[in-house]
Amino acid sequence: MGGRMTAPGQKAQNFGPSARRLLGTLRPDKWLLALVLMLGILSVGMNVLGPKLLGAGTNVIVDGFASMQFPSGMTQQQVIDQLNAAGKTQQAQTLQSMDFVPGAGIDFHKLALILAAVLALYVAASIFSWLQARILNGIVQRAMHRLRISVEDKIHRLPLSYFDGMQRGELLSRVTNDVDNIGQSMQQSLSQVVISLLTVIGVLVMMFVISPVLAVIALVTVPLSLVVTMVVAKRSQKLFVAQWGATGRLNARVEETYSGHSIVKVFGHQNEVEAEFDRENDAVYRASFGAQFVSGLIMPIMMFIGNLVYVAIAVVGGVMVANGAISIGDVQAFIQYSRQFTQPLSQLGSMANLLQSGVASAERVFELLDAPEQDADPEPAATVSGQASSLAFDEVEFRYTPDKPLIHGLSLSAEPGSTVAIVGPTGAGKTTLVNLIMRFYDVDSGSITLDGVDTRRMTRDDLRARTGMVLQDTWLFSGTIRENIAYGDPDASEEQILAAARAAYVDRFVHALPDGYDTVLDDEAGNLSAGERQLVTIARAFLSDPRILILDEATSSVDTRTELLIQRAMSRLRADRTSFVIAHRLSTIRDADLILVMEDGGIVEQGTHDELLAARGAYWRLYNAQFEAAVSDDEQDAVGVA
């Protein structure tokens, strides 16, 4: 079909708006998200309390060992005063941060209670964490379910021009790969992000409770982490967009090559196809490697920053213990908190590549969802009688692109029961005429009426339900021959299916198949010949009992004898129906009631076969050109034999 539109260029949205829109897909489960947040708070809160309690247990042990170094009967203050009097001020300062009774030893009962409390906290935290992950998994999967439904619904609302302007593999990549990647990214990152953020907040609070000085040292990691993440993320986001764009182009290349595999073999273009695949595959490799490498830098950089802070805390904390400003158990707890503080920051950094990959895919899916839709059906919609089949074009103008007129000033009338044949050179607008009848495209001006009703005032479903269409390219789905025929009318009885099959001469070959009508068609219906596949599609059109039949080179894949049989069947079935036949072999349309000859988007001649031949115009030239070509071929063969 001429005048196809070019594919829209890809322009990535900003990370922030796309991420917010992606999170908006979770809004229907907002109450469950609140529950997930509450469970996360409980889980993180219990995990955060763990080090503090373990520090208290450490203090019990250290205090117990310290108490055994001094005789019983003294108080802690007396021991400290005695050490100061003996000039052991450093040891005295260290003991000031302890809480012990000289000679008492380790309080194992207290230690057991602390350890039991820690165990209970961690078990409960694990349970809450599991519940949170389970609920969040359901939220994400439901969101992806809704997104797939939105994409499916959107596809049905898109105009044909959108599909004409996009490679099939690219579209499939957005509908499948990108949606799957969004789900995986959200599944793996959302829970981790929530837990990491809550952990950072909880740990920060505990660190300030233990020691504001050490907490300030730990906070140095925050601005450094933010700077590293922002710098690396800005670079890797572009690479992830390029990665999924390259993946879509590679899928389009693979789908195109696979669909035309036999053509590639026939013309010996395997090397060229392999070279093109290698180029596309190399582009995916470079984009993927760059995206993963750049985003992968975040984690080691964050770990390095965390290790520097860990060393600083250990040194400063040791000095504070020696000065009696903090207990050993609190330093131990703080070191654990410093690890818990830097670990979620590192995890947030490692999640950045997943988030960016998911948002890059989301941008491509959102671009599909935001594509302009076909005009809505009118409300209230007009309708026509059940037997409507009179179709008329009145001064129709149409163009695929504004600067290239295709159909101009076209007027014609097809009466009920008539057969209208449309002929002309390639690009004359024959198939476009059919697209306008089906409202795959709407006219720019003028009108197309069905029994006097402008088709633009009807719903598309109503119009197309009255129309049966058989294209040159057959389309059969995986299933039995019976199911493929019944696709024309899912409510048809067995007798109606068999009648349509006999009318289209499917019955003639189907009994030679192993399972007859229950024969399951394999991939692309390869177990049927091209002509047999076309007969099945014609039977499907007959079963739908349309008021208007459109045959776009429908008999081009069948032999001459089968073509004659189909023409006879058509003669019986098209009573009170209007038939449009697009044909290149002019010998097949001699019996048409009206023949339209199109050139450059307009009708240059119309009449019956005999009238047009007698006029010795465009039709006469087309008709004789076919025979001249055949004679020329025969002469060349004769010369070759000689």
C-alpha positions as CSV (number, residue, x, y, z in Angstrom):
1,M,0.0,0.0,0.0
2,G,1.5,3.3,-1.0
3,G,2.0,6.4,1.0
4,R,2.9,4.8,4.3
5,M,3.9,7.0,7.1
6,T,7.4,6.9,8.6
7,A,7.9,5.5,12.1
8,P,7.8,8.1,14.9
9,G,11.2,9.0,16.3
10,Q,12.1,7.9,19.7
11,K,12.5,10.7,22.3
12,A,13.1,9.6,25.9
13,Q,11.1,11.3,28.6
14,N,12.7,12.5,31.8
15,F,13.4,9.9,34.4
16,G,11.3,11.6,37.1
17,P,8.0,12.0,35.2
18,S,8.2,8.5,33.8
19,A,9.0,7.0,37.2
20,R,6.0,8.9,38.8
21,R,3.7,7.7,36.0
22,L,5.0,4.2,36.4
23,L,4.3,4.3,40.2
24,G,0.8,5.6,39.3
25,T,0.0,2.2,37.9
26,L,0.0,0.9,41.5
27,R,-2.6,3.5,42.7
28,P,-5.6,1.0,42.6
29,D,-3.9,-0.9,45.4
30,K,-3.1,2.1,47.5
31,W,-4.5,0.6,50.7
32,L,-2.4,-2.6,50.2
33,L,0.6,-0.3,49.6
34,A,-0.1,1.3,52.9
35,L,-0.1,-2.1,54.5
36,V,3.2,-2.9,52.8
37,L,4.6,0.3,54.2
38,M,3.4,-0.5,57.7
39,L,4.8,-4.1,57.5
40,G,8.1,-2.6,56.2
41,I,8.2,-0.2,59.1
42,L,7.6,-3.0,61.6
43,S,10.2,-5.2,59.9
44,V,12.9,-2.5,59.7
45,G,12.1,-1.2,63.2
46,M,12.7,-4.7,64.7
47,N,15.9,-5.2,62.6
48,V,17.1,-1.7,63.7
49,L,16.6,-2.5,67.4
50,G,18.6,-5.7,67.1
51,P,22.1,-4.1,67.2
52,K,21.2,-1.9,70.1
53,L,20.1,-5.0,72.1
54,L,23.2,-6.9,71.0
55,G,25.3,-3.9,72.2
56,A,23.5,-4.2,75.5
57,G,24.5,-7.9,75.7
58,T,28.1,-7.0,74.9
59,N,28.0,-4.5,77.8
60,V,26.7,-7.2,80.1
61,I,29.7,-9.4,79.2
62,V,32.3,-6.5,79.3
63,D,30.8,-5.3,82.6
64,G,30.9,-8.8,84.0
65,F,34.6,-9.2,83.1
66,A,35.4,-5.8,84.5
67,S,33.6,-6.6,87.8
68,M,35.7,-9.7,88.2
69,Q,38.8,-7.5,88.3
70,F,37.8,-5.9,91.6
71,P,36.9,-7.3,95.0
72,S,33.3,-7.4,96.1
73,G,32.0,-5.1,98.7
74,M,33.1,-2.0,96.8
75,T,30.9,0.3,94.7
76,Q,31.7,1.2,91.1
77,Q,32.4,4.8,92.1
78,Q,34.8,3.7,94.9
79,V,36.7,1.7,92.3
80,I,36.9,4.7,89.9
81,D,38.0,7.0,92.8
82,Q,40.7,4.5,93.8
83,L,42.1,4.3,90.3
84,N,42.2,8.1,90.0
85,A,44.0,8.3,93.3
86,A,46.5,5.8,92.0
87,G,47.1,7.9,88.9
88,K,45.3,5.5,86.5
89,T,43.1,8.2,85.1
90,Q,42.7,6.6,81.6
91,Q,41.5,3.3,83.1
92,A,39.2,5.2,85.4
93,Q,37.7,7.2,82.5
94,T,37.0,3.9,80.6
95,L,35.2,2.4,83.6
96,Q,33.0,5.5,83.9
97,S,31.0,4.4,80.8
98,M,30.4,0.9,82.3
99,D,27.7,-0.3,84.7
100,F,29.1,-3.1,87.0
101,V,29.1,-4.4,90.6
102,P,32.7,-5.3,91.7
103,G,33.1,-9.1,92.2
104,A,29.6,-9.9,90.7
105,G,30.8,-11.5,87.5
106,I,28.7,-11.9,84.3
107,D,24.9,-11.8,84.7
108,F,24.0,-14.7,82.5
109,H,20.3,-14.5,83.3
110,K,20.2,-10.9,82.0
111,L,22.3,-11.9,79.0
112,A,19.9,-14.8,78.2
113,L,16.9,-12.5,78.3
114,I,18.7,-10.0,75.9
115,L,19.6,-12.8,73.4
116,A,16.0,-14.2,73.6
117,A,14.6,-10.8,72.9
118,V,17.0,-10.4,69.9
119,L,16.0,-13.8,68.5
120,A,12.3,-12.9,68.8
121,L,12.9,-9.5,67.1
122,Y,14.7,-11.1,64.1
123,V,12.1,-13.9,63.7
124,A,9.2,-11.4,63.8
125,A,11.1,-9.1,61.4
126,S,11.6,-12.0,59.0
127,I,7.9,-12.8,59.1
128,F,6.8,-9.2,58.5
129,S,9.4,-9.0,55.7
130,W,8.0,-12.1,54.0
131,L,4.4,-10.8,54.3
132,Q,5.5,-7.5,52.8
133,A,7.2,-9.2,49.9
134,R,4.2,-11.5,49.2
135,I,1.7,-8.6,49.2
136,L,3.9,-6.4,47.1
137,N,4.4,-9.2,44.6
138,G,0.6,-9.4,44.2
139,I,0.4,-5.6,43.8
140,V,3.0,-5.5,41.1
141,Q,1.5,-8.5,39.2
142,R,-1.9,-6.9,39.2
143,A,-0.4,-3.6,38.0
144,M,1.3,-5.5,35.1
145,H,-2.0,-7.2,34.4
146,R,-3.7,-3.9,34.1
147,L,-0.9,-2.5,32.0
148,R,-1.2,-5.4,29.5
149,I,-4.9,-4.8,29.3
150,S,-4.3,-1.1,28.7
151,V,-1.8,-2.0,25.9
152,E,-4.2,-4.5,24.4
153,D,-7.1,-2.1,24.4
154,K,-4.9,0.7,23.1
155,I,-3.8,-1.4,20.1
156,H,-7.5,-1.9,19.2
157,R,-8.0,1.9,19.3
158,L,-5.0,2.8,17.2
159,P,-5.5,3.7,13.5
160,L,-4.0,1.5,10.8
161,S,-1.5,4.3,10.0
162,Y,0.2,3.6,13.3
163,F,0.8,0.0,12.4
164,D,1.8,1.0,8.8
165,G,4.5,3.3,10.3
166,M,6.0,0.8,12.8
167,Q,7.8,-2.5,12.2
168,R,6.0,-5.5,13.6
169,G,8.9,-6.7,15.6
170,E,9.4,-3.3,17.2
171,L,5.7,-3.2,18.3
172,L,5.9,-6.8,19.6
173,S,9.0,-5.9,21.6
174,R,7.1,-3.1,23.3
175,V,4.1,-5.2,24.1
176,T,6.1,-8.2,25.4
177,N,9.8,-7.5,26.2
178,D,9.3,-4.0,27.6
179,V,6.2,-4.9,29.7
180,D,8.0,-7.9,31.1
181,N,11.0,-5.8,31.9
182,I,8.9,-3.3,33.7
183,G,7.3,-6.0,35.8
184,Q,10.7,-7.6,36.7
185,S,12.2,-4.2,37.5
186,M,9.4,-3.2,39.8
187,Q,9.3,-6.6,41.4
188,Q,13.0,-6.6,42.2
189,S,13.4,-3.0,43.1
190,L,10.3,-1.7,44.8
191,S,10.5,-3.9,47.9
192,Q,14.3,-3.3,48.2
193,V,13.9,0.5,47.8
194,V,11.2,0.7,50.5
195,I,13.2,-1.4,52.9
196,S,16.4,0.5,52.2
197,L,14.8,3.9,52.7
198,L,13.2,2.8,55.9
199,T,16.4,1.3,57.1
200,V,18.4,4.5,56.4
201,I,15.8,6.5,58.4
202,G,15.6,4.0,61.3
203,V,19.4,3.5,61.6
204,L,20.0,7.3,61.4
205,V,17.7,7.8,64.4
206,M,19.5,5.1,66.4
207,M,22.9,6.5,65.5
208,F,21.9,9.9,66.8
209,V,20.5,8.3,70.0
210,I,23.8,6.5,70.6
211,S,26.3,9.3,69.6
212,P,25.5,12.5,67.6
213,V,29.3,12.9,66.9
214,L,29.6,9.5,65.2
215,A,26.3,10.0,63.5
216,V,27.6,13.2,61.8
217,I,30.6,11.2,60.6
218,A,28.3,8.6,59.1
219,L,26.2,11.3,57.4
220,V,29.1,12.2,55.2
221,T,28.1,9.2,53.1
222,V,24.8,10.7,52.2
223,P,25.9,13.7,50.0
224,L,28.7,11.6,48.5
225,S,26.2,8.8,47.7
226,L,23.7,11.2,46.1
227,V,26.3,12.8,43.9
228,V,27.7,9.5,42.7
229,T,24.2,8.1,42.0
230,M,23.0,11.2,40.2
231,V,26.1,11.4,38.0
232,V,26.1,7.8,37.1
233,A,22.3,7.5,36.7
234,K,22.2,10.5,34.3
235,R,24.7,8.7,32.0
236,S,23.3,5.2,32.3
237,Q,19.7,6.3,31.7
238,K,20.5,7.3,28.1
239,L,22.3,4.0,27.6
240,F,19.3,2.0,28.9
241,V,17.0,3.9,26.5
242,A,19.4,3.0,23.7
243,Q,19.5,-0.6,24.9
244,W,15.8,-1.2,24.6
245,G,15.6,0.8,21.4
246,A,18.3,-1.4,19.9
247,T,16.5,-4.5,21.3
248,G,13.3,-3.5,19.5
249,R,15.1,-3.0,16.2
250,L,16.8,-6.4,16.6
251,N,13.4,-8.0,17.3
252,A,12.0,-6.3,14.2
253,R,14.9,-7.6,12.1
254,V,14.5,-11.2,13.4
255,E,10.8,-11.2,12.9
256,E,11.1,-9.8,9.4
257,T,13.8,-12.4,8.4
258,Y,11.9,-15.2,10.0
259,S,8.7,-14.3,8.2
260,G,10.5,-14.1,4.9
261,H,12.9,-16.9,5.4
262,S,12.0,-18.8,2.2
263,I,12.5,-15.6,0.2
264,V,15.9,-15.0,1.8
265,K,16.9,-18.5,0.8
266,V,15.5,-18.3,-2.7
267,F,17.4,-15.1,-3.5
268,G,20.6,-16.2,-1.7
269,H,20.7,-13.2,0.7
270,Q,21.7,-15.2,3.7
271,N,25.1,-13.4,4.0
272,E,23.4,-10.0,3.8
273,V,20.8,-10.9,6.4
274,E,23.5,-12.3,8.7
275,A,25.5,-9.1,8.3
276,E,22.5,-7.0,9.1
277,F,21.7,-9.2,12.1
278,D,25.3,-8.9,13.3
279,R,25.1,-5.1,13.0
280,E,21.9,-5.0,15.0
281,N,23.1,-7.5,17.5
282,D,26.3,-5.7,17.9
283,A,24.4,-2.5,18.6
284,V,22.4,-4.3,21.3
285,Y,25.6,-5.6,22.8
286,R,27.3,-2.2,22.9
287,A,24.2,-0.5,24.4
288,S,23.6,-3.3,26.9
289,F,27.3,-3.5,27.9
290,G,27.5,0.3,28.3
291,A,24.3,0.5,30.4
292,Q,25.3,-2.3,32.7
293,F,28.9,-1.2,33.0
294,V,28.1,2.4,33.9
295,S,25.2,1.6,36.2
296,G,27.4,-1.2,37.8
297,L,29.9,1.4,38.9
298,I,27.5,2.7,41.6
299,M,27.8,-0.4,43.9
300,P,31.6,-0.6,44.2
301,I,31.9,3.2,44.6
302,M,29.3,3.2,47.4
303,M,31.1,0.3,49.1
304,F,34.4,2.2,49.0
305,I,32.7,5.2,50.5
306,G,31.1,3.0,53.2
307,N,34.5,1.4,54.0
308,L,36.1,4.8,54.5
309,V,33.3,5.8,56.9
310,Y,33.6,2.5,58.7
311,V,37.3,3.1,59.4
312,A,36.6,6.7,60.6
313,I,33.9,5.5,63.0
314,A,36.1,2.7,64.4
315,V,38.9,5.1,65.1
316,V,36.8,7.9,66.6
317,G,34.7,5.4,68.5
318,G,37.8,3.7,70.0
319,V,39.0,7.1,71.3
320,M,35.6,7.9,72.8
321,V,35.5,4.5,74.6
322,A,39.0,5.2,76.0
323,N,37.8,8.6,77.2
324,G,34.7,7.0,78.8
325,A,32.3,9.0,76.5
326,I,30.6,5.8,75.2
327,S,30.4,2.2,76.1
328,I,32.0,-0.6,74.1
329,G,28.6,-2.1,73.4
330,D,27.4,1.2,72.0
331,V,30.4,1.4,69.7
332,Q,29.8,-2.2,68.6
333,A,26.1,-1.3,67.9
334,F,27.2,1.9,66.1
335,I,29.6,0.0,63.9
336,Q,26.8,-2.4,63.0
337,Y,24.5,0.6,62.3
338,S,27.2,2.1,60.1
339,R,27.1,-1.0,58.1
340,Q,23.3,-1.0,58.0
341,F,23.4,2.6,57.0
342,T,25.8,2.2,54.1
343,Q,24.4,-1.1,53.0
344,P,21.0,0.2,52.0
345,L,22.6,3.2,50.3
346,S,24.7,0.7,48.3
347,Q,21.6,-1.3,47.6
348,L,19.8,1.8,46.4
349,G,22.7,2.4,44.1
350,S,22.6,-1.1,42.7
351,M,18.8,-0.8,42.3
352,A,19.5,2.2,40.1
353,N,20.3,0.1,37.0
354,L,17.1,-1.9,37.5
355,L,15.0,1.2,38.0
356,Q,16.5,2.9,35.0
357,S,16.1,-0.2,32.8
358,G,12.4,-0.4,33.9
359,V,11.8,3.3,33.4
360,A,13.4,3.1,29.9
361,S,11.0,0.3,29.0
362,A,8.1,2.2,30.6
363,E,8.9,5.2,28.4
364,R,8.5,3.0,25.3
365,V,5.3,1.5,26.5
366,F,3.9,5.0,27.5
367,E,4.8,6.2,24.0
368,L,2.6,3.5,22.7
369,L,-0.2,4.3,25.2
370,D,0.1,8.0,24.3
371,A,-0.1,7.5,20.5
372,P,-3.0,9.4,18.8
373,E,-6.0,7.1,18.6
374,Q,-8.5,6.8,15.8
375,D,-11.5,9.1,16.0
376,A,-14.2,7.9,18.3
377,D,-17.4,6.4,16.9
378,P,-20.3,8.9,16.8
379,E,-22.8,9.0,19.5
380,P,-25.6,8.3,18.8
381,A,-24.4,6.2,15.8
382,A,-26.4,5.8,12.6
383,T,-27.4,2.4,11.3
384,V,-28.9,0.9,8.2
385,S,-31.2,-2.0,7.5
386,G,-30.0,-5.5,7.9
387,Q,-29.9,-6.1,4.1
388,A,-28.0,-2.9,3.2
389,S,-25.5,-3.4,0.4
390,S,-25.7,-0.3,-1.8
391,L,-22.3,1.6,-1.6
392,A,-21.5,4.9,-3.1
393,F,-18.4,7.2,-3.2
394,D,-19.1,11.0,-3.7
395,E,-16.2,13.3,-4.6
396,V,-13.8,11.4,-2.2
397,E,-10.4,13.0,-1.5
398,F,-7.7,11.2,0.4
399,R,-4.0,11.3,1.1
400,Y,-1.7,9.4,3.4
401,T,0.6,12.4,3.8
402,P,-0.4,16.1,3.4
403,D,2.0,16.7,0.6
404,K,1.1,13.7,-1.5
405,P,-2.5,13.5,-2.9
406,L,-3.5,9.9,-3.7
407,I,-7.3,9.8,-4.4
408,H,-9.0,12.9,-5.7
409,G,-12.5,13.6,-6.8
410,L,-13.5,9.9,-6.9
411,S,-17.2,9.1,-7.4
412,L,-18.8,5.7,-8.0
413,S,-21.9,3.8,-7.2
414,A,-22.2,0.0,-6.5
415,E,-25.7,-1.3,-6.5
416,P,-26.9,-4.4,-4.5
417,G,-26.0,-7.7,-6.2
418,S,-23.5,-6.1,-8.5
419,T,-19.8,-7.0,-8.8
420,V,-17.4,-4.1,-9.1
421,A,-13.9,-4.9,-10.4
422,I,-11.1,-2.4,-9.7
423,V,-8.0,-2.6,-11.9
424,G,-5.0,-0.4,-12.6
425,P,-1.2,-0.3,-12.2
426,T,0.5,-0.6,-8.8
427,G,0.1,2.5,-6.7
428,A,-3.1,3.6,-8.5
429,G,-5.0,3.5,-5.2
430,K,-6.9,0.2,-5.5
431,T,-6.1,-1.2,-2.0
432,T,-6.5,2.3,-0.6
433,L,-10.1,2.3,-1.9
434,V,-10.8,-0.9,0.1
435,N,-9.2,0.6,3.2
436,L,-11.6,3.6,2.9
437,I,-14.6,1.3,2.5
438,M,-13.6,-0.6,5.7
439,R,-12.8,2.7,7.5
440,F,-9.2,1.7,8.2
441,Y,-8.7,5.3,7.1
442,D,-11.2,8.1,6.9
443,V,-11.6,10.3,3.8
444,D,-10.2,13.8,3.9
445,S,-13.3,15.2,2.1
446,G,-16.3,13.8,0.3
447,S,-18.3,10.8,1.6
448,I,-18.8,7.1,1.4
449,T,-22.4,6.0,2.0
450,L,-23.9,2.7,2.7
451,D,-27.6,2.7,1.6
452,G,-27.4,6.5,1.8
453,V,-25.9,6.6,5.3
454,D,-22.4,8.2,5.6
455,T,-20.2,5.4,7.0
456,R,-18.5,7.9,9.3
457,R,-21.8,8.2,11.1
458,M,-21.8,4.4,11.8
459,T,-19.7,2.6,14.3
460,R,-16.7,0.8,12.9
461,D,-17.9,-2.5,14.3
462,D,-21.3,-2.1,12.7
463,L,-19.8,-1.3,9.3
464,R,-17.2,-4.1,9.4
465,A,-19.8,-6.7,10.6
466,R,-21.6,-6.1,7.3
467,T,-18.4,-6.6,5.3
468,G,-16.4,-9.7,4.4
469,M,-12.8,-9.3,3.3
470,V,-10.3,-11.7,1.7
471,L,-6.8,-10.5,1.2
472,Q,-4.0,-11.7,-1.0
473,D,-1.9,-12.5,2.2
474,T,-3.7,-15.2,4.1
475,W,-3.9,-15.2,7.8
476,L,-4.7,-18.4,9.7
477,F,-4.2,-18.9,13.4
478,S,-3.0,-22.0,15.3
479,G,-6.0,-24.3,15.5
480,T,-8.0,-26.7,13.5
481,I,-9.3,-26.0,10.0
482,R,-12.9,-26.1,11.4
483,E,-12.0,-23.4,14.0
484,N,-10.3,-21.2,11.4
485,I,-13.5,-21.3,9.2
486,A,-15.7,-20.7,12.2
487,Y,-13.7,-17.6,13.0
488,G,-16.1,-15.9,10.5
489,D,-19.0,-16.6,12.8
490,P,-18.3,-18.1,16.2
491,D,-22.0,-19.0,16.7
492,A,-22.3,-20.9,13.4
493,S,-23.6,-24.5,13.5
494,E,-21.7,-27.5,12.1
495,E,-23.9,-27.5,9.1
496,Q,-23.2,-23.9,8.3
497,I,-19.5,-24.4,8.6
498,L,-19.6,-27.4,6.3
499,A,-21.8,-25.5,3.8
500,A,-19.2,-22.6,3.7
501,A,-16.4,-25.1,3.3
502,R,-18.2,-26.8,0.4
503,A,-19.0,-23.4,-1.2
504,A,-15.3,-22.4,-1.1
505,Y,-14.2,-25.9,-2.2
506,V,-12.3,-26.5,1.0
507,D,-14.3,-29.8,1.3
508,R,-12.6,-30.9,-1.9
509,F,-9.1,-31.3,-0.3
510,V,-9.8,-31.5,3.4
511,H,-10.7,-35.1,3.4
512,A,-7.2,-36.0,2.1
513,L,-5.8,-34.6,5.4
514,P,-5.1,-37.0,8.3
515,D,-7.8,-35.6,10.6
516,G,-10.0,-33.8,8.0
517,Y,-11.6,-30.7,9.5
518,D,-9.9,-31.4,12.8
519,T,-6.4,-31.2,11.3
520,V,-4.4,-28.8,13.4
521,L,-2.6,-26.2,11.4
522,D,1.1,-26.0,12.3
523,D,3.2,-22.8,12.4
524,E,2.0,-20.4,9.7
525,A,-0.3,-23.2,8.4
526,G,2.7,-24.7,6.6
527,N,0.9,-28.1,6.3
528,L,-1.4,-26.5,3.7
529,S,-0.5,-25.1,0.3
530,A,-0.8,-21.4,-0.5
531,G,-4.0,-22.1,-2.5
532,E,-5.5,-24.3,0.2
533,R,-4.9,-21.6,2.8
534,Q,-6.6,-19.0,0.6
535,L,-9.6,-21.3,0.2
536,V,-10.0,-21.5,4.0
537,T,-9.9,-17.7,4.3
538,I,-12.6,-17.5,1.6
539,A,-14.7,-20.1,3.4
540,R,-14.4,-18.0,6.5
541,A,-15.6,-14.9,4.7
542,F,-18.6,-16.8,3.2
543,L,-19.5,-18.0,6.7
544,S,-19.8,-14.5,8.0
545,D,-22.6,-13.9,5.5
546,P,-21.6,-10.3,4.7
547,R,-23.6,-7.8,2.7
548,I,-20.4,-6.5,1.1
549,L,-17.6,-8.8,-0.2
550,I,-14.2,-7.5,-0.8
551,L,-11.7,-9.7,-2.6
552,D,-8.2,-8.1,-2.8
553,E,-6.4,-10.4,-5.2
554,A,-8.0,-13.2,-3.3
555,T,-7.6,-15.8,-6.0
556,S,-3.9,-15.0,-6.9
557,S,-2.7,-18.0,-4.9
558,V,-4.9,-20.6,-6.4
559,D,-4.7,-22.5,-9.7
560,T,-6.8,-21.7,-12.7
561,R,-9.2,-24.6,-12.2
562,T,-9.8,-23.7,-8.5
563,E,-10.2,-20.0,-9.4
564,L,-13.0,-20.9,-11.8
565,L,-14.7,-23.0,-9.1
566,I,-14.4,-20.1,-6.7
567,Q,-15.9,-17.7,-9.2
568,R,-18.9,-20.1,-9.7
569,A,-19.3,-20.3,-5.9
570,M,-19.2,-16.5,-5.7
571,S,-21.9,-16.2,-8.3
572,R,-24.2,-18.3,-6.2
573,L,-23.4,-16.5,-2.9
574,R,-23.4,-12.8,-3.9
575,A,-27.1,-12.5,-4.6
576,D,-28.3,-9.2,-3.0
577,R,-24.6,-8.5,-2.0
578,T,-22.2,-6.0,-3.4
579,S,-18.8,-7.4,-4.3
580,F,-15.6,-5.5,-4.9
581,V,-12.8,-7.4,-6.6
582,I,-9.3,-6.1,-7.0
583,A,-7.5,-8.1,-9.7
584,H,-4.4,-7.9,-11.8
585,R,-5.4,-10.8,-14.1
586,L,-8.0,-9.1,-16.2
587,S,-9.3,-12.4,-17.6
588,T,-10.8,-13.2,-14.2
589,I,-13.2,-10.2,-14.2
590,R,-14.8,-10.4,-17.6
591,D,-18.2,-11.1,-16.0
592,A,-18.1,-8.1,-13.6
593,D,-21.1,-5.8,-13.8
594,L,-18.8,-2.7,-13.6
595,I,-15.0,-2.4,-14.1
596,L,-13.3,0.7,-12.7
597,V,-9.9,1.5,-14.2
598,M,-7.8,3.6,-11.7
599,E,-4.7,5.7,-12.4
600,D,-3.0,8.1,-10.0
601,G,-5.9,7.9,-7.5
602,G,-8.7,8.6,-9.9
603,I,-11.1,6.6,-12.1
604,V,-10.1,7.1,-15.7
605,E,-12.5,4.6,-17.2
606,Q,-15.5,2.6,-16.2
607,G,-17.8,0.1,-17.9
608,T,-18.2,-3.6,-18.7
609,H,-15.4,-5.7,-20.1
610,D,-16.7,-5.5,-23.7
611,E,-17.4,-1.7,-23.5
612,L,-13.9,-0.9,-22.2
613,L,-12.3,-3.1,-24.8
614,A,-14.3,-1.4,-27.5
615,A,-13.2,2.0,-26.2
616,R,-9.6,1.1,-26.8
617,G,-8.5,3.2,-23.8
618,A,-6.6,2.5,-20.6
619,Y,-8.3,-0.9,-19.9
620,W,-7.6,-2.0,-23.5
621,R,-3.9,-1.2,-23.0
622,L,-3.8,-3.1,-19.7
623,Y,-5.6,-6.0,-21.2
624,N,-3.4,-6.3,-24.2
625,A,-0.2,-5.7,-22.2
626,Q,-0.8,-8.9,-20.3
627,F,-0.9,-10.9,-23.6
628,E,2.0,-9.0,-25.0
629,A,4.0,-9.9,-22.0
630,A,3.0,-13.6,-22.3
631,V,3.9,-13.6,-26.0
632,S,7.2,-11.9,-25.3
633,D,8.1,-14.5,-22.8
634,D,7.2,-17.3,-25.2
635,E,9.4,-15.7,-27.9
636,Q,12.3,-15.4,-25.5
637,D,11.9,-19.1,-24.6
638,A,11.8,-20.0,-28.3
639,V,15.0,-18.0,-29.0
640,G,16.7,-19.7,-26.0
641,V,15.7,-23.2,-27.4
642,A,17.0,-22.3,-30.8
